[in-house]
Amino acid sequence: MPKFSFLKVMKNLPAYRLADNVSFTELDDEMVLLELTSGRYFGLNSTGCTMLQALLDGKSVEHSCGLMAKNYQIDVEKVQKDMEDLMDQLIEQRLLVTETKI
């Protein structure tokens, strides 16, 4: 049975945004997300910050992974796995939501 790939499903959705109850601040090249209802913090290193910013800027997952692979001179499959992991975590924590443009 083929493995389910969250990335393959999510890359077709056009828009991502932080949930309404999430605030963030950038510190140097890192980012801290604050879930305002619970007061939970979620920290992103510089790579995670770059990934999230690309999504919030409206770039597709596929495009973002390609840019990251080129900029960091690493394999695009590694970037895709890291992006998938980050998106899984942010969505599971209800920090990132998707919007479909009609």
C-alpha positions as CSV (number, residue, x, y, z in Angstrom):
1,M,0.0,0.0,0.0
2,P,1.5,3.4,-0.9
3,K,2.3,5.7,1.9
4,F,0.0,8.7,2.4
5,S,1.9,11.9,1.6
6,F,0.5,15.0,3.3
7,L,2.7,17.1,1.2
8,K,1.1,15.8,-2.1
9,V,-2.3,16.7,-0.7
10,M,-1.4,20.0,0.7
11,K,0.6,21.4,-2.2
12,N,-2.6,21.7,-4.2
13,L,-4.2,24.0,-1.7
14,P,-3.5,27.6,-2.7
15,A,-3.3,29.6,0.5
16,Y,-2.0,29.3,4.1
17,R,-2.4,31.6,7.0
18,L,-1.8,31.6,10.7
19,A,-4.9,30.8,12.7
20,D,-6.8,33.8,14.1
21,N,-5.7,33.2,17.6
22,V,-2.0,33.1,16.7
23,S,0.4,36.0,17.0
24,F,4.1,35.9,16.1
25,T,7.3,37.8,16.4
26,E,10.6,37.5,14.5
27,L,13.8,37.5,16.6
28,D,16.9,37.8,14.4
29,D,16.4,35.0,11.9
30,E,14.0,33.0,14.1
31,M,10.3,33.2,14.8
32,V,8.1,32.6,17.8
33,L,4.4,31.8,17.4
34,L,2.1,32.4,20.4
35,E,-1.3,30.6,20.5
36,L,-3.2,33.3,22.4
37,T,-5.9,31.1,23.8
38,S,-3.7,28.7,25.7
39,G,-0.5,30.8,25.9
40,R,1.5,28.1,24.2
41,Y,4.7,29.1,22.4
42,F,6.1,27.4,19.3
43,G,9.6,28.4,18.1
44,L,11.0,28.1,14.6
45,N,14.6,28.1,13.7
46,S,15.8,30.1,10.7
47,T,14.9,27.4,8.2
48,G,11.5,26.9,9.7
49,C,11.0,30.6,9.7
50,T,11.9,30.8,6.0
51,M,9.5,27.9,5.1
52,L,6.6,29.4,7.0
53,Q,7.2,32.9,5.6
54,A,7.1,31.4,2.0
55,L,3.8,29.8,2.7
56,L,2.3,32.9,4.3
57,D,3.5,35.0,1.3
58,G,1.3,32.8,-0.9
59,K,3.9,30.7,-2.5
60,S,3.0,27.1,-3.3
61,V,4.6,24.3,-1.2
62,E,6.2,22.9,-4.4
63,H,7.7,26.4,-5.3
64,S,8.8,27.0,-1.8
65,C,10.6,23.7,-1.6
66,G,12.4,24.3,-4.9
67,L,13.6,27.7,-3.8
68,M,14.8,26.4,-0.4
69,A,16.7,23.5,-2.1
70,K,18.4,25.9,-4.4
71,N,19.2,28.6,-1.8
72,Y,20.5,26.1,0.8
73,Q,22.0,23.8,-1.9
74,I,20.3,20.7,-0.5
75,D,18.2,17.9,-2.1
76,V,14.7,19.0,-2.8
77,E,13.3,15.7,-1.3
78,K,14.9,16.6,2.0
79,V,13.3,20.0,1.9
80,Q,9.9,18.5,1.0
81,K,10.2,16.1,4.0
82,D,11.1,19.0,6.3
83,M,8.3,21.1,4.9
84,E,5.8,18.3,5.4
85,D,7.0,17.8,9.0
86,L,6.7,21.5,9.8
87,M,3.2,21.8,8.2
88,D,2.0,18.7,10.0
89,Q,3.2,20.1,13.3
90,L,1.7,23.6,12.8
91,I,-1.6,22.3,11.6
92,E,-1.8,19.7,14.4
93,Q,-1.1,22.5,16.9
94,R,-3.8,24.5,15.2
95,L,-1.4,27.3,14.4
96,L,-1.6,27.1,10.6
97,V,-4.8,26.9,8.6
98,T,-5.5,26.5,4.9
99,E,-7.9,28.6,2.8
100,T,-9.1,27.6,-0.6
101,K,-9.6,30.4,-3.1
102,I,-12.6,30.0,-5.3
